[in-house]
Amino acid sequence: YGQDFVNQTFFNTSENKNLSTDELVAQCVIFFLAGDDTTATLLTYVLYCLALNGDIQEKAYQEITQCLKETNGELTYEALHNMKYLVNIFSESLRLYSPAVRSERMVSSE
């Protein structure tokens, strides 16, 4: 199957390129915290947008209800994949309110 992400990223086979255990743990913590923070921020913005737009909230509710009826109440990957309106809500929230902030540097003079 080849190497997984952790092996490819952190355990380079070249000499003197491996991360120490402390460096590896620090990188893993950063991955988990960064993923958790951006996910929480995205969900907050989605809920905020839905709270401001009752008609969109109702349409999303109807889509979720319909999908759950079709799958006998099971929330499967396929059911989530078929919720196009809900995906659009998340995409639009990401467009309007990016959870990952990035600063650009500009040269003020030459």
C-alpha positions as a Markdown table, in Angstrom:
| # | Residue | x | y | z |
|---|---|---|---|---|
| 1 | Tyr | 0.0 | 0.0 | 0.0 |
| 2 | Gly | 3.0 | 2.3 | 0.3 |
| 3 | Gln | 3.6 | 4.8 | 3.0 |
| 4 | Asp | 0.9 | 6.7 | 4.9 |
| 5 | Phe | 0.9 | 10.4 | 5.4 |
| 6 | Val | 2.7 | 10.3 | 8.7 |
| 7 | Asn | 5.5 | 8.1 | 7.4 |
| 8 | Gln | 5.9 | 10.2 | 4.2 |
| 9 | Thr | 5.9 | 13.5 | 6.2 |
| 10 | Phe | 7.8 | 12.8 | 9.3 |
| 11 | Phe | 10.0 | 9.8 | 8.8 |
| 12 | Asn | 12.2 | 10.7 | 5.9 |
| 13 | Thr | 14.6 | 7.9 | 5.0 |
| 14 | Ser | 17.5 | 10.3 | 4.4 |
| 15 | Glu | 20.1 | 10.5 | 7.1 |
| 16 | Asn | 19.7 | 13.3 | 9.7 |
| 17 | Lys | 16.2 | 14.3 | 8.3 |
| 18 | Asn | 14.0 | 12.5 | 10.8 |
| 19 | Leu | 12.1 | 14.6 | 13.3 |
| 20 | Ser | 12.7 | 13.9 | 17.0 |
| 21 | Thr | 9.9 | 12.5 | 19.1 |
| 22 | Asp | 9.2 | 15.9 | 20.6 |
| 23 | Glu | 9.1 | 17.6 | 17.2 |
| 24 | Leu | 6.8 | 14.8 | 15.9 |
| 25 | Val | 4.4 | 15.2 | 18.9 |
| 26 | Ala | 4.4 | 19.0 | 18.4 |
| 27 | Gln | 3.5 | 18.7 | 14.8 |
| 28 | Cys | 0.7 | 16.3 | 15.5 |
| 29 | Val | -0.7 | 18.6 | 18.1 |
| 30 | Ile | -0.7 | 21.5 | 15.7 |
| 31 | Phe | -2.5 | 19.4 | 13.0 |
| 32 | Phe | -5.2 | 18.4 | 15.5 |
| 33 | Leu | -5.7 | 21.9 | 17.0 |
| 34 | Ala | -5.7 | 23.6 | 13.6 |
| 35 | Gly | -8.2 | 21.2 | 12.2 |
| 36 | Asp | -10.4 | 21.5 | 15.3 |
| 37 | Asp | -10.3 | 25.3 | 15.4 |
| 38 | Thr | -11.2 | 25.8 | 11.7 |
| 39 | Thr | -14.0 | 23.2 | 11.9 |
| 40 | Ala | -15.5 | 24.9 | 14.9 |
| 41 | Thr | -15.2 | 28.3 | 13.2 |
| 42 | Leu | -16.9 | 27.0 | 10.0 |
| 43 | Leu | -19.8 | 25.5 | 12.0 |
| 44 | Thr | -20.2 | 28.7 | 13.9 |
| 45 | Tyr | -20.5 | 30.7 | 10.7 |
| 46 | Val | -22.8 | 28.2 | 9.1 |
| 47 | Leu | -25.2 | 28.4 | 12.1 |
| 48 | Tyr | -24.9 | 32.2 | 12.1 |
| 49 | Cys | -25.9 | 32.3 | 8.4 |
| 50 | Leu | -28.7 | 29.9 | 9.0 |
| 51 | Ala | -30.0 | 32.0 | 11.9 |
| 52 | Leu | -30.1 | 35.1 | 9.7 |
| 53 | Asn | -31.8 | 33.3 | 6.8 |
| 54 | Gly | -34.9 | 31.4 | 8.0 |
| 55 | Asp | -35.9 | 30.4 | 4.5 |
| 56 | Ile | -32.6 | 28.8 | 3.8 |
| 57 | Gln | -32.7 | 27.1 | 7.2 |
| 58 | Glu | -36.1 | 25.6 | 6.4 |
| 59 | Lys | -34.9 | 24.4 | 3.0 |
| 60 | Ala | -31.9 | 22.7 | 4.6 |
| 61 | Tyr | -34.2 | 21.1 | 7.2 |
| 62 | Gln | -36.5 | 19.8 | 4.5 |
| 63 | Glu | -33.5 | 18.3 | 2.5 |
| 64 | Ile | -32.1 | 16.6 | 5.7 |
| 65 | Thr | -35.5 | 15.3 | 6.6 |
| 66 | Gln | -36.1 | 13.9 | 3.1 |
| 67 | Cys | -32.6 | 12.3 | 2.9 |
| 68 | Leu | -33.1 | 10.6 | 6.3 |
| 69 | Lys | -36.5 | 9.3 | 5.2 |
| 70 | Glu | -34.8 | 7.7 | 2.2 |
| 71 | Thr | -32.2 | 6.0 | 4.3 |
| 72 | Asn | -34.5 | 4.9 | 7.2 |
| 73 | Gly | -32.9 | 7.4 | 9.5 |
| 74 | Glu | -29.3 | 6.3 | 8.9 |
| 75 | Leu | -26.9 | 9.1 | 8.3 |
| 76 | Thr | -24.5 | 7.5 | 5.7 |
| 77 | Tyr | -21.8 | 9.0 | 3.6 |
| 78 | Glu | -24.0 | 8.5 | 0.5 |
| 79 | Ala | -26.9 | 10.3 | 2.2 |
| 80 | Leu | -24.6 | 13.2 | 3.1 |
| 81 | His | -23.2 | 13.3 | -0.4 |
| 82 | Asn | -26.8 | 13.6 | -1.8 |
| 83 | Met | -27.5 | 16.7 | 0.4 |
| 84 | Lys | -26.5 | 19.2 | -2.3 |
| 85 | Tyr | -28.2 | 22.2 | -0.8 |
| 86 | Leu | -26.5 | 21.6 | 2.6 |
| 87 | Val | -23.1 | 21.3 | 0.8 |
| 88 | Asn | -23.9 | 24.6 | -1.0 |
| 89 | Ile | -24.6 | 26.2 | 2.4 |
| 90 | Phe | -21.2 | 25.1 | 3.7 |
| 91 | Ser | -19.5 | 26.3 | 0.5 |
| 92 | Glu | -21.2 | 29.7 | 0.6 |
| 93 | Ser | -20.3 | 30.1 | 4.3 |
| 94 | Leu | -16.6 | 29.3 | 3.5 |
| 95 | Arg | -16.7 | 31.8 | 0.7 |
| 96 | Leu | -18.1 | 34.6 | 2.9 |
| 97 | Tyr | -16.3 | 33.8 | 6.2 |
| 98 | Ser | -13.0 | 31.9 | 5.8 |
| 99 | Pro | -12.1 | 30.1 | 9.0 |
| 100 | Ala | -8.4 | 30.2 | 8.1 |
| 101 | Val | -6.9 | 33.6 | 8.2 |
| 102 | Arg | -3.9 | 34.3 | 6.0 |
| 103 | Ser | -1.8 | 37.5 | 5.8 |
| 104 | Glu | -0.1 | 38.6 | 2.6 |
| 105 | Arg | 3.1 | 40.5 | 2.7 |
| 106 | Met | 3.7 | 43.4 | 0.2 |
| 107 | Val | 6.8 | 45.3 | -0.5 |
| 108 | Ser | 6.2 | 48.9 | 0.2 |
| 109 | Ser | 9.2 | 50.2 | -1.7 |
| 110 | Glu | 12.1 | 48.8 | -3.8 |
